[in-house]
Amino acid sequence: MDDVQRVFSNAVWERQVGYCRAIRKGAQVCVTGTAPVDESGQGVHAPGDAYRQAARCLELIERALGKLGLDRRNVLRTRIFVTDIRRWAEYGRAHAEFFEGCPPATTMVEVKALIDPAMLVEIEADAWADDAA
Protein backbone atom coordinates (compact mmCIF):
# COMPACT_ATOMS: atom_id res chain seq x y z
CA MET A 1 0.00 0.00 0.00
CA ASP A 2 2.98 2.30 -0.58
CA ASP A 3 1.04 4.27 -3.18
CA VAL A 4 -1.64 5.34 -0.68
CA GLN A 5 -1.56 8.95 0.51
CA ARG A 6 -3.40 9.98 3.68
CA VAL A 7 -4.27 13.46 4.97
CA PHE A 8 -5.05 14.16 8.62
CA SER A 9 -6.54 17.24 10.28
CA ASN A 10 -6.89 18.45 13.88
CA ALA A 11 -10.23 16.73 14.46
CA VAL A 12 -10.06 14.86 17.75
CA TRP A 13 -12.27 12.08 16.37
CA GLU A 14 -9.65 10.97 13.82
CA ARG A 15 -7.51 9.44 16.54
CA GLN A 16 -10.42 8.15 18.59
CA VAL A 17 -12.23 6.49 15.69
CA GLY A 18 -9.18 5.62 13.58
CA TYR A 19 -9.67 7.40 10.27
CA CYS A 20 -8.03 10.04 8.12
CA ARG A 21 -9.52 13.20 6.59
CA ALA A 22 -8.76 12.08 3.03
CA ILE A 23 -7.15 9.17 1.26
CA ARG A 24 -5.83 8.79 -2.26
CA LYS A 25 -4.93 5.64 -4.13
CA GLY A 26 -4.12 6.20 -7.75
CA ALA A 27 -6.74 8.47 -9.24
CA GLN A 28 -9.40 7.77 -6.59
CA VAL A 29 -9.75 10.20 -3.69
CA CYS A 30 -12.19 9.92 -0.79
CA VAL A 31 -12.74 12.69 1.72
CA THR A 32 -14.37 11.45 4.90
CA GLY A 33 -17.49 12.98 6.38
CA THR A 34 -16.30 16.49 7.24
CA ALA A 35 -17.97 18.31 10.08
CA PRO A 36 -17.82 22.07 10.72
CA VAL A 37 -15.02 21.99 13.28
CA ASP A 38 -13.20 25.15 14.26
CA GLU A 39 -9.47 25.68 13.70
CA SER A 40 -8.57 23.93 16.97
CA GLY A 41 -10.41 20.79 15.86
CA GLN A 42 -12.15 20.73 19.24
CA GLY A 43 -15.14 23.06 18.82
CA VAL A 44 -17.95 23.70 16.35
CA HIS A 45 -17.71 26.53 13.82
CA ALA A 46 -20.69 28.93 13.71
CA PRO A 47 -23.17 27.14 16.01
CA GLY A 48 -26.73 27.54 14.75
CA ASP A 49 -25.71 28.87 11.30
CA ALA A 50 -26.48 26.24 8.65
CA TYR A 51 -24.98 28.21 5.76
CA ARG A 52 -21.68 29.00 7.51
CA GLN A 53 -21.35 25.45 8.82
CA ALA A 54 -21.81 24.00 5.32
CA ALA A 55 -19.32 26.50 3.90
CA ARG A 56 -16.85 25.50 6.61
CA CYS A 57 -17.22 21.81 5.76
CA LEU A 58 -16.49 22.56 2.12
CA GLU A 59 -13.50 24.73 3.05
CA LEU A 60 -12.06 21.83 5.09
CA ILE A 61 -12.70 19.40 2.24
CA GLU A 62 -10.80 21.65 -0.17
CA ARG A 63 -7.98 22.04 2.35
CA ALA A 64 -7.61 18.25 2.49
CA LEU A 65 -7.76 17.98 -1.29
CA GLY A 66 -5.07 20.67 -1.54
CA LYS A 67 -2.72 18.50 0.49
CA LEU A 68 -3.13 15.90 -2.24
CA GLY A 69 -2.55 18.43 -5.04
CA LEU A 70 -6.25 18.73 -5.93
CA ASP A 71 -9.10 21.21 -5.51
CA ARG A 72 -12.89 21.48 -5.79
CA ARG A 73 -12.77 20.97 -9.57
CA ASN A 74 -11.71 17.36 -8.94
CA VAL A 75 -14.81 16.56 -6.86
CA LEU A 76 -17.20 14.19 -8.61
CA ARG A 77 -19.74 13.60 -5.82
CA THR A 78 -20.71 15.00 -2.45
CA ARG A 79 -23.02 13.65 0.22
CA ILE A 80 -24.57 16.18 2.57
CA PHE A 81 -25.89 14.91 5.90
CA VAL A 82 -28.11 17.44 7.70
CA THR A 83 -29.97 17.40 10.99
CA ASP A 84 -32.87 19.54 9.71
CA ILE A 85 -33.83 19.08 6.06
CA ARG A 86 -36.15 22.10 6.30
CA ARG A 87 -32.96 24.19 6.14
CA TRP A 88 -31.95 22.61 2.82
CA ALA A 89 -31.73 25.97 1.06
CA GLU A 90 -29.08 27.25 3.49
CA TYR A 91 -26.88 24.18 3.03
CA GLY A 92 -27.60 24.20 -0.69
CA ARG A 93 -26.63 27.85 -1.11
CA ALA A 94 -23.19 27.19 0.41
CA HIS A 95 -22.76 24.13 -1.83
CA ALA A 96 -23.87 25.99 -4.98
CA GLU A 97 -21.57 28.93 -4.29
CA PHE A 98 -18.60 26.70 -3.53
CA PHE A 99 -19.02 24.57 -6.65
CA GLU A 100 -20.05 27.36 -9.03
CA GLY A 101 -18.83 26.37 -12.48
CA CYS A 102 -17.93 22.80 -11.48
CA PRO A 103 -20.98 21.23 -9.79
CA PRO A 104 -20.61 17.60 -8.71
CA ALA A 105 -23.31 14.99 -8.31
CA THR A 106 -24.73 15.24 -4.81
CA THR A 107 -27.18 13.84 -2.30
CA MET A 108 -28.65 15.59 0.75
CA VAL A 109 -30.23 13.48 3.47
CA GLU A 110 -31.55 14.21 6.93
CA VAL A 111 -30.02 12.29 9.81
CA LYS A 112 -31.14 12.04 13.42
CA ALA A 113 -27.95 13.56 14.85
CA LEU A 114 -24.25 14.18 14.27
CA ILE A 115 -21.38 13.54 16.68
CA ASP A 116 -21.80 16.94 18.36
CA PRO A 117 -25.32 18.34 18.93
CA ALA A 118 -24.17 21.80 17.75
CA MET A 119 -23.30 20.40 14.32
CA LEU A 120 -26.01 20.88 11.73
CA VAL A 121 -24.23 19.41 8.71
CA GLU A 122 -21.50 17.02 7.66
CA ILE A 123 -20.28 16.62 4.08
CA GLU A 124 -18.19 13.94 2.41
CA ALA A 125 -16.71 13.99 -1.07
CA ASP A 126 -15.32 11.66 -3.72
CA ALA A 127 -12.82 13.06 -6.18
CA TRP A 128 -10.72 11.98 -9.13
CA ALA A 129 -7.13 12.96 -9.73
CA ASP A 130 -6.69 13.65 -13.43
CA ASP A 131 -2.92 13.38 -13.13
CA ALA A 132 -2.96 9.72 -12.05
CA ALA A 133 -1.18 7.25 -14.28
FIDREN-652619 format. One line per field, with one value per atom (N, C-alpha, C): residue number from 1; residue in three letters; atom name; x, y, z. Coordinates in nm, 2 decimals. Example, Ala and Ser with C-alpha at 12.3 -4.5 7.8 and 13.67 -1.06 7.14 Angstrom:
// residues 2
nr: c(1; 1; 1; 2; 2; 2) .
rest: c(ALA; ALA; ALA; SER; SER; SER) .
atom: c(N; CA; C; N; CA; C) .
xx: c(1.32; 1.23; 1.32; 1.28; 1.37; 1.29) .
yy: c(-0.57; -0.45; -0.33; -0.22; -0.11; 0.00) .
zz: c(0.78; 0.78; 0.78; 0.71; 0.71; 0.79) .
// end
This chain:
// residues 133
nr: c(1; 1; 1; 2; 2; 2; 3; 3; 3; 4; 4; 4; 5; 5; 5; 6; 6; 6; 7; 7; 7; 8; 8; 8; 9; 9; 9; 10; 10; 10; 11; 11; 11; 12; 12; 12; 13; 13; 13; 14; 14; 14; 15; 15; 15; 16; 16; 16; 17; 17; 17; 18; 18; 18; 19; 19; 19; 20; 20; 20; 21; 21; 21; 22; 22; 22; 23; 23; 23; 24; 24; 24; 25; 25; 25; 26; 26; 26; 27; 27; 27; 28; 28; 28; 29; 29; 29; 30; 30; 30; 31; 31; 31; 32; 32; 32; 33; 33; 33; 34; 34; 34; 35; 35; 35; 36; 36; 36; 37; 37; 37; 38; 38; 38; 39; 39; 39; 40; 40; 40; 41; 41; 41; 42; 42; 42; 43; 43; 43; 44; 44; 44; 45; 45; 45; 46; 46; 46; 47; 47; 47; 48; 48; 48; 49; 49; 49; 50; 50; 50; 51; 51; 51; 52; 52; 52; 53; 53; 53; 54; 54; 54; 55; 55; 55; 56; 56; 56; 57; 57; 57; 58; 58; 58; 59; 59; 59; 60; 60; 60; 61; 61; 61; 62; 62; 62; 63; 63; 63; 64; 64; 64; 65; 65; 65; 66; 66; 66; 67; 67; 67; 68; 68; 68; 69; 69; 69; 70; 70; 70; 71; 71; 71; 72; 72; 72; 73; 73; 73; 74; 74; 74; 75; 75; 75; 76; 76; 76; 77; 77; 77; 78; 78; 78; 79; 79; 79; 80; 80; 80; 81; 81; 81; 82; 82; 82; 83; 83; 83; 84; 84; 84; 85; 85; 85; 86; 86; 86; 87; 87; 87; 88; 88; 88; 89; 89; 89; 90; 90; 90; 91; 91; 91; 92; 92; 92; 93; 93; 93; 94; 94; 94; 95; 95; 95; 96; 96; 96; 97; 97; 97; 98; 98; 98; 99; 99; 99; 100; 100; 100; 101; 101; 101; 102; 102; 102; 103; 103; 103; 104; 104; 104; 105; 105; 105; 106; 106; 106; 107; 107; 107; 108; 108; 108; 109; 109; 109; 110; 110; 110; 111; 111; 111; 112; 112; 112; 113; 113; 113; 114; 114; 114; 115; 115; 115; 116; 116; 116; 117; 117; 117; 118; 118; 118; 119; 119; 119; 120; 120; 120; 121; 121; 121; 122; 122; 122; 123; 123; 123; 124; 124; 124; 125; 125; 125; 126; 126; 126; 127; 127; 127; 128; 128; 128; 129; 129; 129; 130; 130; 130; 131; 131; 131; 132; 132; 132; 133; 133; 133) .
rest: c(MET; MET; MET; ASP; ASP; ASP; ASP; ASP; ASP; VAL; VAL; VAL; GLN; GLN; GLN; ARG; ARG; ARG; VAL; VAL; VAL; PHE; PHE; PHE; SER; SER; SER; ASN; ASN; ASN; ALA; ALA; ALA; VAL; VAL; VAL; TRP; TRP; TRP; GLU; GLU; GLU; ARG; ARG; ARG; GLN; GLN; GLN; VAL; VAL; VAL; GLY; GLY; GLY; TYR; TYR; TYR; CYS; CYS; CYS; ARG; ARG; ARG; ALA; ALA; ALA; ILE; ILE; ILE; ARG; ARG; ARG; LYS; LYS; LYS; GLY; GLY; GLY; ALA; ALA; ALA; GLN; GLN; GLN; VAL; VAL; VAL; CYS; CYS; CYS; VAL; VAL; VAL; THR; THR; THR; GLY; GLY; GLY; THR; THR; THR; ALA; ALA; ALA; PRO; PRO; PRO; VAL; VAL; VAL; ASP; ASP; ASP; GLU; GLU; GLU; SER; SER; SER; GLY; GLY; GLY; GLN; GLN; GLN; GLY; GLY; GLY; VAL; VAL; VAL; HIS; HIS; HIS; ALA; ALA; ALA; PRO; PRO; PRO; GLY; GLY; GLY; ASP; ASP; ASP; ALA; ALA; ALA; TYR; TYR; TYR; ARG; ARG; ARG; GLN; GLN; GLN; ALA; ALA; ALA; ALA; ALA; ALA; ARG; ARG; ARG; CYS; CYS; CYS; LEU; LEU; LEU; GLU; GLU; GLU; LEU; LEU; LEU; ILE; ILE; ILE; GLU; GLU; GLU; ARG; ARG; ARG; ALA; ALA; ALA; LEU; LEU; LEU; GLY; GLY; GLY; LYS; LYS; LYS; LEU; LEU; LEU; GLY; GLY; GLY; LEU; LEU; LEU; ASP; ASP; ASP; ARG; ARG; ARG; ARG; ARG; ARG; ASN; ASN; ASN; VAL; VAL; VAL; LEU; LEU; LEU; ARG; ARG; ARG; THR; THR; THR; ARG; ARG; ARG; ILE; ILE; ILE; PHE; PHE; PHE; VAL; VAL; VAL; THR; THR; THR; ASP; ASP; ASP; ILE; ILE; ILE; ARG; ARG; ARG; ARG; ARG; ARG; TRP; TRP; TRP; ALA; ALA; ALA; GLU; GLU; GLU; TYR; TYR; TYR; GLY; GLY; GLY; ARG; ARG; ARG; ALA; ALA; ALA; HIS; HIS; HIS; ALA; ALA; ALA; GLU; GLU; GLU; PHE; PHE; PHE; PHE; PHE; PHE; GLU; GLU; GLU; GLY; GLY; GLY; CYS; CYS; CYS; PRO; PRO; PRO; PRO; PRO; PRO; ALA; ALA; ALA; THR; THR; THR; THR; THR; THR; MET; MET; MET; VAL; VAL; VAL; GLU; GLU; GLU; VAL; VAL; VAL; LYS; LYS; LYS; ALA; ALA; ALA; LEU; LEU; LEU; ILE; ILE; ILE; ASP; ASP; ASP; PRO; PRO; PRO; ALA; ALA; ALA; MET; MET; MET; LEU; LEU; LEU; VAL; VAL; VAL; GLU; GLU; GLU; ILE; ILE; ILE; GLU; GLU; GLU; ALA; ALA; ALA; ASP; ASP; ASP; ALA; ALA; ALA; TRP; TRP; TRP; ALA; ALA; ALA; ASP; ASP; ASP; ASP; ASP; ASP; ALA; ALA; ALA; ALA; ALA; ALA) .
atom: c(N; CA; C; N; CA; C; N; CA; C; N; CA; C; N; CA; C; N; CA; C; N; CA; C; N; CA; C; N; CA; C; N; CA; C; N; CA; C; N; CA; C; N; CA; C; N; CA; C; N; CA; C; N; CA; C; N; CA; C; N; CA; C; N; CA; C; N; CA; C; N; CA; C; N; CA; C; N; CA; C; N; CA; C; N; CA; C; N; CA; C; N; CA; C; N; CA; C; N; CA; C; N; CA; C; N; CA; C; N; CA; C; N; CA; C; N; CA; C; N; CA; C; N; CA; C; N; CA; C; N; CA; C; N; CA; C; N; CA; C; N; CA; C; N; CA; C; N; CA; C; N; CA; C; N; CA; C; N; CA; C; N; CA; C; N; CA; C; N; CA; C; N; CA; C; N; CA; C; N; CA; C; N; CA; C; N; CA; C; N; CA; C; N; CA; C; N; CA; C; N; CA; C; N; CA; C; N; CA; C; N; CA; C; N; CA; C; N; CA; C; N; CA; C; N; CA; C; N; CA; C; N; CA; C; N; CA; C; N; CA; C; N; CA; C; N; CA; C; N; CA; C; N; CA; C; N; CA; C; N; CA; C; N; CA; C; N; CA; C; N; CA; C; N; CA; C; N; CA; C; N; CA; C; N; CA; C; N; CA; C; N; CA; C; N; CA; C; N; CA; C; N; CA; C; N; CA; C; N; CA; C; N; CA; C; N; CA; C; N; CA; C; N; CA; C; N; CA; C; N; CA; C; N; CA; C; N; CA; C; N; CA; C; N; CA; C; N; CA; C; N; CA; C; N; CA; C; N; CA; C; N; CA; C; N; CA; C; N; CA; C; N; CA; C; N; CA; C; N; CA; C; N; CA; C; N; CA; C; N; CA; C; N; CA; C; N; CA; C; N; CA; C; N; CA; C; N; CA; C; N; CA; C; N; CA; C; N; CA; C; N; CA; C; N; CA; C; N; CA; C; N; CA; C; N; CA; C; N; CA; C; N; CA; C; N; CA; C; N; CA; C; N; CA; C; N; CA; C; N; CA; C; N; CA; C) .
xx: c(0.08; 0.00; 0.09; 0.21; 0.30; 0.24; 0.15; 0.10; -0.02; -0.05; -0.16; -0.12; -0.19; -0.16; -0.27; -0.24; -0.34; -0.32; -0.43; -0.43; -0.50; -0.44; -0.51; -0.53; -0.63; -0.65; -0.64; -0.69; -0.69; -0.81; -0.90; -1.02; -0.99; -1.03; -1.01; -1.06; -1.17; -1.23; -1.14; -1.05; -0.96; -0.89; -0.83; -0.75; -0.84; -0.95; -1.04; -1.11; -1.15; -1.22; -1.13; -1.01; -0.92; -0.94; -0.95; -0.97; -0.88; -0.87; -0.80; -0.90; -0.86; -0.95; -0.97; -0.87; -0.88; -0.77; -0.80; -0.71; -0.72; -0.60; -0.58; -0.51; -0.56; -0.49; -0.51; -0.40; -0.41; -0.49; -0.59; -0.67; -0.79; -0.82; -0.94; -0.91; -0.99; -0.97; -1.11; -1.10; -1.22; -1.19; -1.28; -1.27; -1.38; -1.34; -1.44; -1.54; -1.65; -1.75; -1.68; -1.70; -1.63; -1.73; -1.71; -1.80; -1.74; -1.83; -1.78; -1.70; -1.59; -1.50; -1.43; -1.40; -1.32; -1.17; -1.09; -0.95; -0.88; -0.92; -0.86; -0.89; -1.00; -1.04; -1.12; -1.15; -1.21; -1.36; -1.38; -1.51; -1.59; -1.71; -1.79; -1.79; -1.77; -1.77; -1.92; -1.94; -2.07; -2.19; -2.20; -2.32; -2.45; -2.54; -2.67; -2.68; -2.57; -2.57; -2.55; -2.66; -2.65; -2.56; -2.58; -2.50; -2.35; -2.31; -2.17; -2.11; -2.19; -2.14; -2.11; -2.20; -2.18; -2.06; -2.05; -1.93; -1.80; -1.80; -1.68; -1.65; -1.75; -1.72; -1.65; -1.71; -1.65; -1.51; -1.49; -1.35; -1.25; -1.29; -1.21; -1.18; -1.29; -1.27; -1.17; -1.18; -1.08; -0.94; -0.93; -0.80; -0.73; -0.81; -0.76; -0.72; -0.81; -0.78; -0.65; -0.63; -0.51; -0.38; -0.39; -0.27; -0.24; -0.33; -0.31; -0.29; -0.28; -0.26; -0.38; -0.50; -0.63; -0.70; -0.82; -0.91; -1.05; -1.15; -1.29; -1.33; -1.25; -1.28; -1.26; -1.19; -1.17; -1.28; -1.37; -1.48; -1.59; -1.62; -1.72; -1.85; -1.85; -1.97; -1.96; -2.06; -2.07; -2.19; -2.19; -2.30; -2.31; -2.43; -2.46; -2.55; -2.51; -2.59; -2.63; -2.76; -2.81; -2.90; -2.91; -3.00; -3.14; -3.16; -3.29; -3.30; -3.37; -3.38; -3.46; -3.54; -3.62; -3.52; -3.40; -3.30; -3.21; -3.27; -3.19; -3.14; -3.22; -3.17; -3.05; -3.03; -2.91; -2.79; -2.80; -2.69; -2.66; -2.77; -2.76; -2.70; -2.72; -2.66; -2.51; -2.46; -2.32; -2.26; -2.32; -2.28; -2.27; -2.38; -2.39; -2.28; -2.26; -2.16; -2.02; -1.99; -1.86; -1.83; -1.93; -1.90; -1.95; -1.96; -2.01; -1.91; -1.96; -1.88; -1.83; -1.84; -1.79; -1.88; -2.01; -2.10; -2.08; -2.07; -2.06; -2.20; -2.21; -2.33; -2.34; -2.46; -2.47; -2.60; -2.60; -2.72; -2.72; -2.85; -2.87; -2.97; -2.93; -3.02; -3.03; -3.14; -3.15; -3.12; -3.04; -3.00; -3.05; -3.06; -3.11; -3.02; -2.89; -2.79; -2.66; -2.57; -2.43; -2.35; -2.22; -2.14; -2.14; -2.17; -2.18; -2.32; -2.40; -2.53; -2.53; -2.42; -2.42; -2.39; -2.36; -2.33; -2.46; -2.48; -2.60; -2.58; -2.45; -2.42; -2.29; -2.28; -2.15; -2.15; -2.04; -2.03; -1.91; -1.93; -1.82; -1.81; -1.69; -1.67; -1.59; -1.61; -1.53; -1.48; -1.35; -1.28; -1.20; -1.15; -1.07; -0.95; -0.84; -0.71; -0.68; -0.69; -0.67; -0.53; -0.43; -0.29; -0.25; -0.34; -0.30; -0.26; -0.16; -0.12; -0.22) .
yy: c(-0.12; 0.00; 0.13; 0.12; 0.23; 0.35; 0.32; 0.43; 0.50; 0.47; 0.53; 0.66; 0.77; 0.90; 0.92; 0.96; 1.00; 1.14; 1.21; 1.35; 1.34; 1.41; 1.42; 1.56; 1.59; 1.72; 1.73; 1.83; 1.85; 1.79; 1.73; 1.67; 1.56; 1.58; 1.49; 1.35; 1.34; 1.21; 1.12; 1.18; 1.10; 0.99; 1.04; 0.94; 0.85; 0.90; 0.81; 0.71; 0.74; 0.65; 0.57; 0.63; 0.56; 0.58; 0.71; 0.74; 0.86; 0.89; 1.00; 1.10; 1.22; 1.32; 1.29; 1.24; 1.21; 1.10; 1.02; 0.92; 0.91; 0.89; 0.88; 0.75; 0.68; 0.56; 0.57; 0.60; 0.62; 0.75; 0.73; 0.85; 0.87; 0.77; 0.78; 0.85; 0.94; 1.02; 1.02; 0.99; 0.99; 1.09; 1.18; 1.27; 1.23; 1.20; 1.15; 1.25; 1.21; 1.30; 1.41; 1.53; 1.65; 1.74; 1.75; 1.83; 1.97; 2.07; 2.21; 2.24; 2.18; 2.20; 2.33; 2.39; 2.52; 2.48; 2.59; 2.57; 2.48; 2.48; 2.39; 2.25; 2.22; 2.08; 2.03; 2.11; 2.07; 2.13; 2.24; 2.31; 2.31; 2.36; 2.37; 2.51; 2.52; 2.65; 2.70; 2.83; 2.89; 2.82; 2.79; 2.71; 2.78; 2.70; 2.75; 2.81; 2.83; 2.89; 2.78; 2.73; 2.62; 2.66; 2.78; 2.82; 2.82; 2.89; 2.90; 2.76; 2.68; 2.55; 2.47; 2.47; 2.40; 2.46; 2.59; 2.65; 2.61; 2.59; 2.55; 2.41; 2.32; 2.18; 2.18; 2.25; 2.26; 2.31; 2.42; 2.47; 2.37; 2.29; 2.18; 2.07; 2.04; 1.94; 1.99; 2.11; 2.16; 2.17; 2.20; 2.20; 2.07; 1.96; 1.82; 1.79; 1.82; 1.80; 1.87; 1.99; 2.07; 2.00; 1.92; 1.85; 1.73; 1.70; 1.59; 1.65; 1.78; 1.84; 1.86; 1.86; 1.87; 1.99; 2.02; 2.12; 2.08; 2.18; 2.15; 2.10; 2.14; 2.10; 1.95; 1.88; 1.74; 1.66; 1.72; 1.66; 1.61; 1.48; 1.42; 1.41; 1.39; 1.36; 1.41; 1.47; 1.50; 1.43; 1.41; 1.36; 1.46; 1.52; 1.62; 1.56; 1.54; 1.49; 1.61; 1.63; 1.74; 1.70; 1.78; 1.74; 1.80; 1.89; 1.95; 1.98; 1.90; 1.91; 2.03; 2.09; 2.21; 2.33; 2.31; 2.42; 2.39; 2.31; 2.26; 2.38; 2.49; 2.60; 2.66; 2.67; 2.73; 2.64; 2.51; 2.42; 2.42; 2.42; 2.42; 2.55; 2.66; 2.79; 2.78; 2.73; 2.72; 2.62; 2.51; 2.41; 2.47; 2.54; 2.60; 2.71; 2.79; 2.89; 2.83; 2.73; 2.67; 2.60; 2.53; 2.46; 2.53; 2.66; 2.74; 2.71; 2.67; 2.64; 2.49; 2.42; 2.28; 2.19; 2.20; 2.12; 1.97; 1.91; 1.76; 1.70; 1.57; 1.50; 1.51; 1.51; 1.52; 1.46; 1.43; 1.38; 1.46; 1.50; 1.56; 1.47; 1.43; 1.35; 1.40; 1.38; 1.42; 1.30; 1.33; 1.23; 1.27; 1.18; 1.20; 1.30; 1.28; 1.36; 1.34; 1.43; 1.42; 1.40; 1.39; 1.35; 1.46; 1.58; 1.69; 1.76; 1.78; 1.83; 1.97; 2.05; 2.18; 2.17; 2.06; 2.04; 2.02; 2.10; 2.09; 2.01; 2.00; 1.94; 1.87; 1.77; 1.70; 1.67; 1.68; 1.66; 1.57; 1.48; 1.39; 1.41; 1.38; 1.40; 1.29; 1.26; 1.17; 1.25; 1.23; 1.31; 1.21; 1.27; 1.20; 1.28; 1.22; 1.30; 1.27; 1.38; 1.37; 1.33; 1.36; 1.34; 1.20; 1.11; 0.97; 0.89; 0.81; 0.72; 0.62) .
zz: c(0.00; 0.00; 0.00; -0.06; -0.06; -0.14; -0.23; -0.32; -0.26; -0.13; -0.07; 0.01; -0.02; 0.05; 0.15; 0.27; 0.37; 0.42; 0.44; 0.50; 0.63; 0.73; 0.86; 0.89; 0.98; 1.03; 1.18; 1.24; 1.39; 1.46; 1.38; 1.45; 1.55; 1.67; 1.78; 1.74; 1.66; 1.64; 1.55; 1.47; 1.38; 1.46; 1.57; 1.65; 1.73; 1.78; 1.86; 1.78; 1.65; 1.57; 1.48; 1.44; 1.36; 1.21; 1.17; 1.03; 0.99; 0.86; 0.81; 0.74; 0.72; 0.66; 0.51; 0.44; 0.30; 0.27; 0.17; 0.13; -0.03; -0.08; -0.23; -0.26; -0.35; -0.41; -0.56; -0.63; -0.77; -0.80; -0.89; -0.92; -0.83; -0.75; -0.66; -0.53; -0.49; -0.37; -0.29; -0.17; -0.08; 0.04; 0.06; 0.17; 0.27; 0.39; 0.49; 0.52; 0.59; 0.64; 0.71; 0.67; 0.72; 0.80; 0.92; 1.01; 1.02; 1.06; 1.07; 1.20; 1.21; 1.33; 1.31; 1.43; 1.43; 1.40; 1.40; 1.37; 1.47; 1.60; 1.70; 1.68; 1.60; 1.59; 1.70; 1.80; 1.92; 1.93; 1.87; 1.88; 1.75; 1.75; 1.64; 1.58; 1.45; 1.38; 1.37; 1.40; 1.37; 1.42; 1.55; 1.60; 1.56; 1.51; 1.47; 1.33; 1.26; 1.13; 1.02; 0.96; 0.87; 0.74; 0.69; 0.58; 0.61; 0.72; 0.75; 0.79; 0.85; 0.88; 0.75; 0.66; 0.53; 0.46; 0.46; 0.39; 0.46; 0.59; 0.66; 0.62; 0.62; 0.58; 0.44; 0.35; 0.21; 0.21; 0.29; 0.30; 0.35; 0.45; 0.51; 0.41; 0.33; 0.22; 0.12; 0.08; -0.02; 0.04; 0.17; 0.23; 0.23; 0.26; 0.25; 0.11; 0.01; -0.13; -0.17; -0.12; -0.15; -0.11; 0.00; 0.05; -0.04; -0.13; -0.22; -0.37; -0.37; -0.50; -0.59; -0.52; -0.59; -0.54; -0.60; -0.55; -0.58; -0.56; -0.58; -0.72; -0.82; -0.96; -0.98; -0.89; -0.89; -0.83; -0.76; -0.69; -0.78; -0.78; -0.86; -0.79; -0.66; -0.58; -0.44; -0.39; -0.24; -0.19; -0.05; 0.02; 0.14; 0.15; 0.26; 0.36; 0.48; 0.59; 0.68; 0.70; 0.77; 0.88; 0.99; 1.10; 1.09; 0.99; 0.97; 0.82; 0.75; 0.61; 0.57; 0.66; 0.63; 0.60; 0.64; 0.61; 0.49; 0.40; 0.28; 0.20; 0.19; 0.11; 0.16; 0.29; 0.35; 0.32; 0.34; 0.30; 0.15; 0.08; -0.07; -0.12; -0.06; -0.11; -0.09; 0.02; 0.04; -0.06; -0.09; -0.18; -0.32; -0.36; -0.50; -0.52; -0.42; -0.43; -0.44; -0.36; -0.35; -0.49; -0.54; -0.67; -0.79; -0.78; -0.90; -1.02; -1.13; -1.25; -1.26; -1.15; -1.15; -1.06; -1.07; -0.98; -0.99; -0.87; -0.87; -0.86; -0.87; -0.83; -0.68; -0.63; -0.48; -0.43; -0.30; -0.23; -0.10; -0.06; 0.08; 0.15; 0.27; 0.35; 0.49; 0.55; 0.69; 0.78; 0.88; 0.98; 1.12; 1.21; 1.34; 1.42; 1.41; 1.48; 1.43; 1.46; 1.43; 1.56; 1.55; 1.67; 1.78; 1.74; 1.84; 1.81; 1.91; 1.89; 1.83; 1.84; 1.78; 1.63; 1.58; 1.43; 1.36; 1.25; 1.17; 1.04; 1.00; 0.87; 0.87; 0.79; 0.77; 0.62; 0.55; 0.41; 0.38; 0.29; 0.24; 0.09; 0.03; -0.11; -0.17; -0.29; -0.37; -0.49; -0.51; -0.62; -0.70; -0.82; -0.91; -0.95; -0.94; -0.97; -1.12; -1.20; -1.34; -1.38; -1.29; -1.31; -1.29; -1.24; -1.20; -1.33; -1.31; -1.43; -1.46) .
// end
